[in-house]
Amino acid sequence: MFAVSGCGLLFVEGPPSTIPEDATSVRCTESKTLPTIDYVWSGLNVIGSFIILGQHEALKREVESQPRGATSYQLEKSCTYYRTGLSASLQGLLFWLSGNRGSKKISACRDAVDMIEMRNR
């Protein structure tokens, strides 16, 4: 999962901090494909976290209704659901932040390209 995510943070190239007056082009990423991948991964992780945490809550209610309490298997399963759900939520947040950072770099790139095009007219 980590191999295809974090694209906006790792692979999107923003414009240089200073652009010479005589520049005819600027090298940076103009396509929003990579941040979009991050946003999709983010959404999938968040949806998955809701499903997994829902399983945790269902198991918790089942255990509370048992007169003898939880078995060690149920406790282990509940903890696994909880940790996995939190992990998926955190990954969703990190992928969203990566997509957001990549989108900002792309917007800056597009602004720089537009500025150079206006200068060269």
Secondary structure, DSSP 8 states (H G I E B T S, - for coil): -GGGS-HHHHT-----SS--TT-S--------HHHHHHHHHHHHHHHHHHHHHHHHHHHHHHHHTSTT---HHHHHHHHHHHHHHHHHHHHHHHHHHHHHHHHHHHHHHHHHHHHHHHHT-
